[in-house]
Amino acid sequence: MKIKMFKNKEKRKQFFILFFAILVGSIFLLEIVAFPLMYREPQTEIKTPEELGEKFSKQWIFEESLTEVEKEFLTQRGITIASYYYTEDSSFYELESIVETINSQKPQGQLILEKIKSEEVKIELNSLLDFIVVENLTQEEIFKGLCKTLYYPPADCTSFTE
C-alpha cells in the first residue's frame, strides 16, 4: 500500500521549498554562532599601562619571555630589552650585574633582562634606537651593544664611540 504525503503536486513543491529554506537558514545561523567561537583569540590578560609600569619598576630581570604587548610597552618608553637565550643554565651573573649597575644609575630602569631557553646562546638587544645581536658573550661586547641601544647610555660608553 502506497501512502502519498501530498496528493497535490503544488503542495509537495511548497513543502520541499519550505524545508530547504529552513535547512539553509539553520546552517547559516549555526555558522554565525560557531565561527566566532572557533576563531577567537586565546584569552590573554591585557594589562593597563599603569599595571605594566608598576611591574617593570619593581623588577628588571625575568626568568620567562615577555609578551609582545610588554615588549612594545617597554620599547615605546625608551627602555632596552636584553633577551638572553641560553641552552642549559639561565644564570649569567655578569649580565645580571650589568643590568643591576645600569638600572641603579639615573634614569633608573632603562634596561630589562628576559631569559629564554633556546637552542643557541646569544643576547638580543632591542630598543627604539637599534636592534643588536651579541653572540660573543664577553662583558666588553655586551657593554658595546648596550652603549648602542640604551636611550641614555652611561658615561663609560664614550670610550666605545667610533
C-alpha positions as CSV (number, residue, x, y, z in Angstrom):
1,M,0.0,0.0,0.0
2,K,1.4,3.3,-1.1
3,I,0.7,6.4,1.0
4,K,1.1,9.7,-0.6
5,M,2.1,12.6,1.7
6,F,0.7,15.2,-0.6
7,K,-1.8,14.4,-3.3
8,N,-1.4,17.8,-4.8
9,K,1.9,18.5,-6.6
10,E,1.8,22.1,-5.8
11,K,1.6,21.4,-2.0
12,R,4.5,19.0,-2.3
13,K,6.6,21.6,-4.1
14,Q,5.8,24.2,-1.4
15,F,6.7,21.8,1.3
16,F,10.2,21.0,-0.2
17,I,10.9,24.7,-0.8
18,L,10.0,25.5,2.8
19,F,12.0,22.5,4.1
20,F,15.1,23.6,2.0
21,A,14.7,27.2,3.2
22,I,14.6,26.2,6.8
23,L,17.6,23.8,6.4
24,V,19.7,26.5,4.7
25,G,18.7,29.1,7.2
26,S,19.6,26.8,10.1
27,I,23.0,26.2,8.6
28,F,23.6,30.0,8.3
29,L,22.6,30.5,11.9
30,L,24.9,27.8,13.1
31,E,27.8,29.4,11.2
32,I,27.0,32.8,12.7
33,V,27.3,31.3,16.1
34,A,30.1,28.8,15.5
35,F,32.7,30.9,13.6
36,P,33.3,33.5,16.3
37,L,33.7,30.7,18.8
38,M,36.1,28.7,16.6
39,Y,38.4,31.6,15.6
40,R,38.6,33.7,18.8
41,E,41.9,34.7,20.3
42,P,43.1,32.8,23.3
43,Q,42.2,34.6,26.5
44,T,45.2,36.8,27.5
45,E,45.3,39.1,30.4
46,I,45.8,42.6,28.9
47,K,47.2,44.9,31.5
48,T,46.8,48.6,31.6
49,P,49.9,50.9,31.1
50,E,49.8,51.7,34.9
51,E,50.0,47.9,35.7
52,L,52.8,47.4,33.3
53,G,54.7,50.4,34.6
54,E,54.4,49.1,38.1
55,K,55.5,45.6,37.1
56,F,58.7,46.9,35.4
57,S,59.5,49.4,38.1
58,K,59.8,46.7,40.7
59,Q,61.6,44.0,38.7
60,W,64.3,44.2,35.9
61,I,65.2,40.5,35.5
62,F,62.6,38.0,34.3
63,E,63.0,34.2,34.0
64,E,60.4,34.0,31.3
65,S,59.8,35.5,27.9
66,L,57.9,38.8,27.9
67,T,54.8,39.1,25.8
68,E,54.6,41.2,22.7
69,V,52.4,43.8,24.4
70,E,55.0,44.1,27.2
71,K,57.9,44.5,24.7
72,E,56.0,47.1,22.8
73,F,55.2,49.0,26.0
74,L,58.9,49.0,27.1
75,T,60.4,49.9,23.7
76,Q,57.9,52.8,23.3
77,R,59.1,54.2,26.6
78,G,62.8,54.1,25.6
79,I,63.7,51.0,27.6
80,T,66.1,48.5,26.2
81,I,65.2,44.8,26.3
82,A,68.0,42.3,26.6
83,S,66.8,38.9,25.6
84,Y,69.3,36.3,26.9
85,Y,69.0,33.0,25.0
86,Y,70.5,30.1,26.9
87,T,70.8,26.3,26.4
88,E,71.1,24.8,29.9
89,D,71.8,27.2,32.7
90,S,70.0,30.5,32.9
91,S,72.3,32.1,35.4
92,F,74.7,34.6,33.8
93,Y,75.9,36.7,36.7
94,E,78.0,39.1,34.6
95,L,74.9,40.1,32.6
96,E,72.7,40.3,35.7
97,S,75.4,42.5,37.3
98,I,75.4,44.8,34.2
99,V,71.6,45.1,34.4
100,E,71.7,46.0,38.1
101,T,74.5,48.5,37.6
102,I,72.9,50.3,34.7
103,N,69.5,50.4,36.4
104,S,71.0,51.8,39.6
105,Q,72.2,54.9,37.7
106,K,69.9,57.7,36.6
107,P,67.5,57.3,34.8
108,Q,66.6,54.1,36.6
109,G,65.0,51.1,35.0
110,Q,66.1,51.6,31.4
111,L,67.3,48.0,30.9
112,I,65.1,44.9,31.2
113,L,66.5,41.3,31.0
114,E,64.4,38.4,29.9
115,K,65.9,34.9,30.0
116,I,64.7,32.4,27.3
117,K,65.6,28.7,26.9
118,S,66.8,28.1,23.4
119,E,69.0,26.0,21.1
120,E,71.7,28.7,20.9
121,V,73.4,31.1,23.3
122,K,73.2,34.8,22.4
123,I,71.8,38.1,23.6
124,E,69.4,40.3,21.6
125,L,69.3,43.9,22.5
126,N,66.2,45.7,21.3
127,S,65.3,49.4,21.7
128,L,64.0,52.3,19.8
129,L,67.5,53.2,18.7
130,D,68.7,49.8,17.4
131,F,68.5,46.0,17.4
132,I,71.7,44.2,18.0
133,V,72.5,40.5,18.4
134,V,75.6,39.7,20.5
135,E,76.9,36.2,20.0
136,N,80.3,36.7,21.6
137,L,79.2,37.0,25.2
138,T,82.2,38.8,26.7
139,Q,81.5,41.6,29.1
140,E,83.1,44.1,26.6
141,E,80.9,43.0,23.7
142,I,77.7,43.1,25.8
143,F,78.6,46.6,27.0
144,K,79.3,47.8,23.5
145,G,75.9,46.6,22.4
146,L,74.3,48.3,25.3
147,C,76.0,51.6,24.5
148,K,74.4,51.5,21.1
149,T,70.9,50.6,22.2
150,L,70.4,52.4,25.6
151,Y,68.5,55.6,25.2
152,Y,70.6,57.2,28.0
153,P,74.0,55.3,27.8
154,P,76.3,55.5,30.8
155,A,79.3,57.8,30.8
156,D,81.6,54.7,30.3
157,C,80.2,54.4,26.7
158,T,82.3,57.3,25.5
159,S,85.3,55.0,25.2
160,F,83.4,52.9,22.6
161,T,82.4,55.7,20.3
162,E,83.6,55.1,16.8
